[in-house]
Amino acid sequence: MYSKEELLRGLNTRVIGSKLFVFESIDSTNICAKTLAEAGIEDGAVVFAENQTEGRGRNGRSWLSEPGNNLLFSVVLRPELPKEKTVFLTFYSAVAVAHAVESLIGTSVECKWPNDLLLNSKKFCGILLESSFQQSSPVYSVVGIGINVNQRTFDMEMGNRVTSLSLEHERDFDRKHVFQRVLEHLDRLYGEVRAGDFKNIMKTWNAKCTMFGKPVTVSSAHDRFSGKALGLSSDGGLMIETSGGTSIVYAGDVSISQ
């Protein structure tokens, strides 16, 4: 297990990682980060855990991870943004993680709507954004990030849809180094976020998304339909061209149709 001192040693950031909480095991880093945020913890505070007993992904799904092999952490963010712009914090986080990982492996990372990162078309990172609002104004946001680093085996039901840095590059990675790189790239882009300027972030995210122009199937708890992915709407939704016209979806699982 990493200590707080180990994870901070050599970290070069101004805001992200300004305060760090480290746990061997915790229910969920997002739950802890939200509790700290409610208590007034500062902008950029990070909760790191080696294991989560109640790790969560989107739509209440579990996030399963081998203890000590991956990265599980959540970041408290307090940019003064209008409510409609908080959704772009997911894209900001995805671009930062993509840049960090690319700097370590030398190959491209793909962004997949709404909150996944892929290597060779397989998921290795998931992002969970949760925000708190008061009278329609954001009070804080928590970005949970899970990165498969050195895990080599996954549940059979995941098939070949999931991977890790280690599997793709046939070597183990220094998790501390990966963690620090991600925080540093989050920090580098945070000035743009604080200014409410997501133009360059979204340009990068769109360039890293390969689903546009392709036939896709969108599944949610209440619906399932197919169409062609056209691009993102101005508020971060996915525009789908169907036989009945253009639809915009804001949640769901998207797969590229064969």
Helices and strands as residue ranges (DSSP letters): H 4-8, E 20-23, H 29-38, E 46-49, G 58-60, E 71-77, G 83-85, H 88-105, E 110-112, E 116-119, E 122-134, E 137-147, G 156-158, H 165-169, H 175-194, H 199-208, E 215-219, E 224-232, E 238-242, E 245-249, E 253-256
